[in-house]
Amino acid sequence: MKHFYTFIVCTFLSLTMIAQGKMDDKAKPKDDKGGKFDRSLDYDYKVEKKAQVTVKGKAIPYQVTAATLPVWDESGKTIAGVFYTYYERTDVTDKASRPIVFSFNGGPGTASVWMMLGYTGPRLLHIDDEGYPLQPYGLKDNPNTIIDVADIVYVDPVNTGFSRPFEKDFPKDKFFGVNADVKYLADWINTFINKYQRWASPKFLIGESYGTTRVSGLAYELQGRHWMYLNGVILVSPTDLGIKRDGPVSKALMLPYYAATAWYHKALAPDLLKKDLLDILPEVEKYTIEEYLPALVLGSAIPSERYEELIKKVSRYSGLNEKVIRENNGIIQTNFFWKELLRDRGYTIGRLDSRYLGIDSRDGGNGSEYNAELTTWLHAFTPAINMYLRDELGYKTELEYNMFGPVYPWNQDNNNTGMNLRAAMAQNPFLHVLVQSGYYDGACDYFNAKYNMWQLDPNGKLKGNISWEGYRSGHMMYLRKDDLKTSTEHLRQFILKAIPAKDQPARYDR
């Protein structure tokens, strides 16, 4: 009898193993079948892994899921798969009170890797304290991750990361444009919320660069078409959000950024260099709004004395000599500034983070030959994301992880995302907005981010729901170690404060 039971148990275990083997085979990507390379996306494949990270001295257990969810057209046909990496704290039983954050990067056309491995996620790439790449490449735990207060979903839009269209000839107009992008990603978020049963959770969106355009539009789209009301939207290094600033406005608003960058590179007058950056910038901002912008509006009608004063002031605050300012009619183009500021030292400066230095083949010209900061970031992030997904998580695929994918031409028509965000805020008293900017970002500069806020709330009635934070770094301000700690704490406090008290009604009080 004993042998009989042993036989039964062994048979059962064998059958279970065979069945499991069949299930595992089904889950494996196609390149594991027959040893052939296959660069198509396996829509049914996913990996899960449990881990923990220490945040503020406390061990936080979590599960990470790397997988794909479909995008359907109006007829229910699958037209694409969107890859995501989902971090879920595992010692939380009350999902109704557990916030969830959907994270998007920008481009358009870049994946979610930047904030996942550089900012909010539990794993952090190996870089120095200022954000420069180090070898050997690798990853470490992120003691500043926000996983302690919120679950996080990093989303790769179609043709970024591992996300791909279902067929070769796919409808590009469904994906590659301001409004198309918002529409299908709102549908996708709705699918995710349904799959993981997160309707009761406080919901947040965070976007960086073009991702701020994306999440601004998504806030309104989710609320208006899916009746999904958010608690917060975080704009990291925001774009113009479709808010027009043609003519003199766009030219004038860059001056505070020029001043910050010139101060960093010690290109300002000695009396200004003796001051701290945050003591200089209010002075430059005041001049920009009260004197520089009105002067540019006048154009050739400006009195000669006032024009000469403009030349002197712009030179003083930008670090460029008066001759150059005069030759350009008192206006500094950004491309020219990145080339000119350190021309005499033989360097260009970065666009997205002007702390970074580049070297051109010649010192002449009106623009730099490459973006010094972007090449540096790709140097650090590309090996890190491939090592993390493929080696650490074990996500097996022959697909290339698209740091920047083919999404152009991108339809920019009818970009009303900024005003749509304002409308979403007005209609939802629970919706709060946090803006984060680096002072040395020349692509999405901090003063234009402030301008966005002024225009989003023209009558000041939403002022209590909008906040702004600045950092002594650039576009990805979190790459600087000190700013990573500060900015993630700002996120943590924002999330906690944006969650209303239990049973608090969503209404405006008289």
C-alpha positions in Angstrom: 0.0 0.0 0.0 2.9 2.3 0.9 4.4 1.7 -2.5 1.1 2.3 -4.2 0.7 5.7 -2.6 4.3 6.5 -3.5 3.5 5.6 -7.1 0.3 7.8 -7.1 2.2 10.8 -5.6 5.1 10.4 -8.1 2.7 10.1 -11.0 0.8 13.1 -9.9 4.0 15.2 -9.5 5.2 14.0 -12.9 1.9 15.0 -14.6 2.0 18.3 -12.8 5.5 18.9 -14.0 4.6 18.0 -17.6 1.5 20.2 -17.5 3.6 23.0 -15.9 6.2 22.5 -18.6 3.5 22.9 -21.2 2.3 26.1 -19.6 5.9 27.4 -19.4 6.5 26.6 -23.0 3.4 28.5 -23.9 4.7 31.5 -21.9 8.1 31.5 -23.5 8.8 33.9 -26.4 8.9 32.5 -29.8 12.7 32.6 -30.1 12.9 29.7 -27.6 11.0 27.5 -29.9 13.3 25.9 -32.4 16.2 28.2 -31.6 15.1 30.8 -34.3 15.4 34.5 -33.7 12.0 36.2 -33.7 11.6 39.9 -33.3 7.8 39.9 -33.1 6.1 40.8 -29.8 4.7 37.9 -27.8 1.5 39.4 -26.5 0.8 36.6 -23.9 4.2 36.6 -22.3 5.0 38.1 -18.9 7.4 37.7 -16.1 6.9 38.4 -12.4 9.5 38.8 -9.7 9.4 39.5 -6.0 11.9 41.8 -4.3 12.3 44.4 -1.6 13.9 47.8 -1.2 14.7 49.8 1.9 13.1 53.3 2.0 13.7 55.5 5.0 15.0 52.6 7.0 12.1 50.3 6.4 12.1 47.2 4.1 9.4 47.5 1.5 8.4 44.2 -0.3 7.1 44.5 -3.8 6.3 42.5 -6.9 7.4 43.6 -10.4 5.5 42.5 -13.5 6.8 43.0 -17.0 4.1 42.3 -19.5 2.0 43.5 -22.4 -1.7 44.6 -22.7 -3.5 45.0 -26.0 -4.8 48.0 -27.7 -8.1 47.5 -29.6 -9.7 49.4 -32.4 -13.4 50.3 -32.5 -14.4 46.9 -33.8 -12.5 45.0 -31.0 -9.6 44.0 -33.2 -6.1 44.0 -31.6 -4.0 46.6 -33.3 -1.0 46.9 -30.9 0.5 45.7 -27.6 1.7 48.2 -25.0 4.5 46.9 -22.8 4.5 48.0 -19.1 6.5 47.4 -15.9 4.3 47.3 -12.9 5.6 47.7 -9.3 3.1 46.7 -6.6 3.8 46.7 -2.9 2.9 43.3 -1.5 2.4 43.9 2.2 -0.7 46.1 1.5 -4.1 44.6 1.9 -6.3 47.6 1.5 -6.0 48.4 -2.2 -8.8 51.0 -1.9 -6.5 53.4 -0.1 -3.3 52.5 -2.0 -2.4 55.1 -4.7 -1.4 54.0 -8.1 0.8 56.1 -10.4 1.0 55.8 -14.2 4.4 57.0 -15.5 5.1 58.3 -19.0 8.2 59.7 -20.6 8.3 61.9 -23.6 9.9 62.4 -27.0 7.3 61.8 -28.4 8.9 58.4 -29.2 10.9 57.5 -26.1 10.2 54.8 -23.6 9.5 54.9 -19.8 13.1 53.8 -18.9 14.2 57.3 -17.8 12.0 57.8 -14.8 11.9 54.0 -14.1 15.6 53.6 -13.6 16.5 57.2 -12.8 13.8 58.6 -10.6 10.8 56.9 -9.0 11.4 53.1 -9.4 12.9 50.7 -6.8 16.0 50.1 -9.0 18.5 52.8 -9.9 21.2 52.9 -12.6 24.8 53.2 -11.7 25.9 56.8 -12.2 27.9 59.3 -10.3 26.5 62.0 -8.0 26.0 64.5 -10.9 24.4 62.0 -13.3 27.4 60.9 -15.5 27.8 57.3 -16.6 30.1 54.9 -14.8 31.5 51.6 -15.7 31.0 48.8 -15.0 27.4 49.4 -15.8 24.9 48.2 -13.3 22.0 48.8 -11.0 21.4 49.3 -7.3 18.4 49.8 -5.0 16.9 53.2 -5.0 16.4 54.4 -1.3 14.3 57.3 -2.6 11.8 55.3 -4.6 8.1 56.2 -4.1 7.0 52.6 -3.9 6.5 53.1 -0.1 3.5 55.4 -0.8 2.3 54.3 -4.2 2.3 51.4 -6.8 3.8 52.5 -10.1 3.1 51.5 -13.7 5.7 52.5 -16.3 4.1 52.6 -19.7 5.8 52.4 -23.1 3.7 53.9 -25.9 3.5 52.1 -29.2 6.9 51.7 -31.0 8.8 52.6 -27.8 10.5 50.1 -25.5 9.1 46.7 -26.3 5.6 48.0 -27.4 4.8 47.2 -31.0 1.9 47.3 -33.5 0.2 44.0 -34.1 0.7 44.0 -37.9 3.3 45.5 -40.2 0.8 47.7 -42.0 -0.9 49.3 -39.0 -3.0 52.5 -38.8 -0.4 55.1 -37.8 -3.1 57.7 -37.3 -4.3 55.7 -34.3 -1.1 56.3 -32.4 1.2 59.1 -33.7 -0.3 62.4 -32.8 -1.2 64.5 -29.8 -4.9 63.5 -29.7 -4.5 60.0 -31.0 -1.9 59.3 -28.4 -4.1 60.5 -25.6 -7.1 58.5 -26.9 -5.6 55.0 -27.1 -3.5 55.4 -23.9 -6.7 56.4 -22.0 -8.3 53.2 -23.3 -5.2 51.3 -22.3 -5.2 52.7 -18.7 -8.9 51.8 -18.4 -8.0 48.2 -19.5 -5.2 48.1 -16.9 -7.4 49.4 -14.1 -10.0 46.7 -15.0 -7.5 43.9 -15.2 -5.8 44.7 -11.8 -9.0 45.8 -10.0 -7.7 49.3 -9.1 -10.9 51.4 -9.6 -11.0 52.2 -5.9 -7.4 53.4 -5.7 -6.4 57.1 -5.7 -5.0 57.6 -9.2 -2.1 59.7 -10.4 -0.3 60.5 -13.6 3.3 61.6 -14.0 4.9 62.7 -17.3 8.2 64.0 -18.2 8.9 66.4 -21.2 6.4 65.4 -23.9 5.0 63.1 -21.3 3.6 66.3 -19.7 1.6 67.0 -22.9 0.5 63.3 -22.7 -0.7 63.3 -19.1 -2.3 66.7 -19.3 -4.5 65.4 -22.2 -5.0 62.1 -20.4 -6.4 63.7 -17.3 -9.2 65.3 -19.3 -9.7 62.2 -21.6 -9.9 59.8 -18.7 -12.3 62.0 -16.8 -14.5 62.9 -19.8 -14.7 59.6 -21.7 -14.0 56.9 -19.1 -15.4 58.8 -16.1 -12.1 58.0 -14.3 -11.3 60.9 -11.9 -7.7 61.5 -10.8 -6.2 62.8 -7.6 -3.0 64.2 -9.1 -1.0 65.1 -12.2 2.8 65.6 -12.0 4.5 67.6 -14.8 8.2 67.0 -14.8 10.0 69.5 -17.1 6.8 70.4 -18.9 6.4 71.4 -22.6 4.3 74.4 -23.6 1.2 72.2 -23.4 -0.2 73.8 -26.5 -0.3 77.2 -24.8 0.8 79.8 -27.4 3.6 82.2 -26.8 4.6 83.4 -30.3 6.7 86.4 -31.0 8.4 88.4 -28.3 7.0 86.2 -25.5 8.9 83.1 -26.5 12.1 85.1 -26.9 11.9 87.0 -23.6 10.9 84.1 -21.4 14.2 82.3 -22.0 16.4 85.0 -20.3 16.1 83.5 -16.7 17.3 80.2 -18.0 20.3 81.9 -19.7 21.1 83.6 -16.5 21.0 80.4 -14.5 23.2 78.6 -17.0 25.7 81.4 -17.2 25.9 81.6 -13.4 26.6 77.8 -13.3 29.5 78.2 -15.8 30.8 81.3 -14.0 30.2 83.4 -17.1 28.5 86.3 -15.3 30.0 89.4 -13.8 31.9 89.0 -10.5 29.2 90.7 -8.4 26.6 88.3 -9.7 28.8 85.3 -9.1 29.1 86.3 -5.5 25.4 85.7 -5.1 23.6 82.4 -4.9 21.6 81.3 -7.9 18.3 81.7 -6.1 19.2 85.3 -5.2 19.8 86.2 -8.8 16.9 84.5 -10.5 14.1 86.7 -9.0 15.9 89.8 -10.2 16.2 88.4 -13.7 12.6 87.2 -13.7 11.4 90.7 -12.7 13.4 92.3 -15.4 12.1 89.8 -18.0 8.5 90.5 -17.3 8.6 94.2 -16.5 11.2 95.5 -18.9 12.6 93.0 -21.4 9.3 91.7 -22.8 7.7 95.2 -23.2 10.9 96.4 -24.9 10.8 93.5 -27.4 7.2 94.2 -28.1 8.2 97.7 -29.3 10.6 96.3 -31.9 12.1 99.1 -34.0 9.9 101.7 -32.1 12.0 101.3 -29.0 13.9 104.6 -28.0 17.7 104.3 -28.6 18.5 104.9 -24.9 16.2 102.2 -23.8 17.6 99.9 -26.5 21.2 100.4 -25.3 20.0 99.7 -21.7 18.4 96.5 -23.0 21.7 95.4 -24.6 23.7 96.0 -21.4 21.1 94.2 -19.2 20.7 91.2 -21.5 24.5 90.9 -21.8 24.8 91.1 -18.0 22.3 88.4 -17.3 23.1 86.0 -20.2 26.9 86.0 -20.0 27.2 86.9 -23.8 29.0 90.0 -24.8 27.2 93.2 -25.9 28.5 93.0 -29.5 26.8 89.6 -30.0 23.6 90.8 -28.3 23.5 93.9 -30.6 24.1 91.9 -33.7 21.1 89.8 -32.9 18.7 92.8 -32.2 18.7 92.1 -28.5 17.3 88.6 -28.9 19.2 85.3 -28.1 18.3 82.2 -30.0 18.7 79.0 -27.9 20.8 77.1 -30.5 23.2 80.1 -30.6 23.4 80.4 -26.8 24.4 76.7 -26.5 27.2 77.3 -29.0 28.3 80.8 -27.9 28.4 80.8 -24.1 31.6 78.9 -23.8 32.9 79.3 -27.3 36.1 81.0 -26.1 36.8 78.0 -23.8 36.3 75.5 -26.7 33.1 73.9 -25.5 29.4 73.7 -26.3 26.8 73.2 -23.6 23.9 70.8 -23.4 20.3 71.5 -24.5 18.4 69.4 -22.0 20.9 70.0 -19.2 23.3 72.9 -19.8 25.7 71.7 -17.2 27.0 69.2 -19.7 29.9 70.1 -22.0 30.4 69.1 -25.6 33.3 69.4 -28.2 32.5 70.3 -31.8 34.8 69.8 -34.8 35.1 73.6 -35.1 34.5 76.5 -32.8 32.7 78.5 -35.5 29.0 78.3 -36.3 25.7 79.1 -34.8 24.8 75.8 -33.2 26.3 72.7 -31.6 26.9 69.5 -33.6 25.3 67.2 -31.0 23.5 67.2 -27.7 26.1 66.6 -25.1 23.7 65.6 -22.4 21.6 63.2 -24.4 24.6 61.2 -25.6 25.7 60.9 -22.0 22.3 59.8 -20.8 22.0 57.1 -23.6 25.4 55.9 -22.6 24.2 55.2 -19.0 20.5 54.2 -19.5 20.7 51.9 -22.5 22.8 49.1 -20.9 20.9 49.5 -17.7 17.4 48.9 -19.0 18.6 45.9 -21.1 20.4 44.4 -18.2 17.4 45.0 -15.9 14.6 43.6 -18.1 16.5 40.8 -19.9 18.9 39.7 -17.1 17.5 40.7 -13.8 13.8 40.2 -14.5 14.4 37.5 -17.1 12.2 38.9 -19.8 13.3 37.0 -22.9 12.8 38.5 -26.3 14.9 39.3 -29.4 13.1 42.6 -29.8 15.3 45.7 -29.5 14.3 48.0 -26.6 13.5 51.2 -28.4 15.0 54.1 -26.4 13.7 56.2 -29.2 11.3 54.6 -31.6 9.9 55.5 -35.1 6.8 57.6 -34.4 7.2 60.4 -36.9 5.5 62.2 -38.5 3.8 63.2 -35.3 0.5 65.1 -35.7 0.6 68.2 -33.6 -2.7 69.6 -34.7 -5.3 70.8 -32.1 -3.0 70.6 -29.1 -5.2 71.9 -26.3 -3.8 69.7 -23.6 -2.9 72.6 -21.2 -6.4 74.0 -21.3 -7.9 70.5 -21.1 -5.9 70.0 -17.9 -7.3 73.2 -16.5 -10.9 72.0 -17.4 -10.3 68.7 -15.7 -9.1 70.5 -12.6 -12.1 72.8 -12.6 -14.5 69.9 -12.9 -12.7 67.8 -10.2 -11.9 69.5 -6.9 -9.7 66.5 -5.9 -7.4 67.0 -8.8 -4.0 68.6 -7.9 -1.0 69.4 -10.1 2.7 69.5 -9.2 5.2 71.0 -11.6 9.0 70.1 -11.3 11.7 71.9 -13.3 15.4 72.1 -13.5 17.0 75.5 -13.7 19.5 74.4 -16.3 17.0 72.8 -18.7 17.1 74.7 -22.0 14.5 72.6 -23.8 11.7 72.8 -21.3 12.9 75.7 -19.2 11.7 76.5 -15.7 10.4 80.0 -16.4 8.2 78.8 -19.3 6.9 76.1 -16.8 5.9 79.0 -14.5 4.3 80.7 -17.5 2.2 77.6 -18.1 0.9 77.7 -14.5 -0.1 81.4 -14.9 -2.1 80.6 -18.0 -3.6 77.4 -16.7 -5.2 79.4 -13.9 -5.9 82.9 -15.3 -8.3 84.0 -12.6 -6.3 82.4 -9.7 -9.2 80.3 -8.4 -7.2 77.0 -8.8 -4.0 78.4 -7.2 -4.4 76.2 -4.2 -4.3 73.1 -6.3 -1.1 73.9 -8.3 2.4 73.9 -7.0 5.9 74.3 -8.5 9.4 73.1 -7.4 12.8 74.0 -8.9 16.1 72.1 -8.8 19.8 72.8 -9.4 20.0 70.5 -12.4 18.4 70.1 -15.9 15.7 68.2 -17.7 16.1 65.0 -15.8 16.8 66.8 -12.5 16.7 63.5 -10.6 20.0 62.4 -12.0 21.8 64.7 -9.6 21.9 62.8 -6.3 20.9 65.7 -4.1 18.0 66.6 -6.3 16.9 63.0 -6.5 16.4 62.9 -2.8 14.6 66.3 -2.7 12.4 65.8 -5.8 11.2 62.3 -4.7 10.3 63.7 -1.3 8.3 66.4 -3.0 6.5 63.7 -5.0 5.9 61.6 -1.8 4.4 64.6 0.0 2.3 65.6 -3.0 0.8 62.2 -3.3 -0.1 62.0 0.4 -1.6 65.5 0.5 -3.6 65.0 -2.7 -5.6 62.1 -1.1 -8.6 63.5 0.6 -9.7 62.6 4.1 -12.1 59.6 4.4 -15.6 60.5 3.2 -14.6 64.1 2.3 -16.9 65.3 -0.4 -15.6 66.5 -3.8 -17.1 70.0 -3.8 -16.1 73.7 -3.8 -17.0 75.4 -0.5 -18.7 78.8 -0.5 
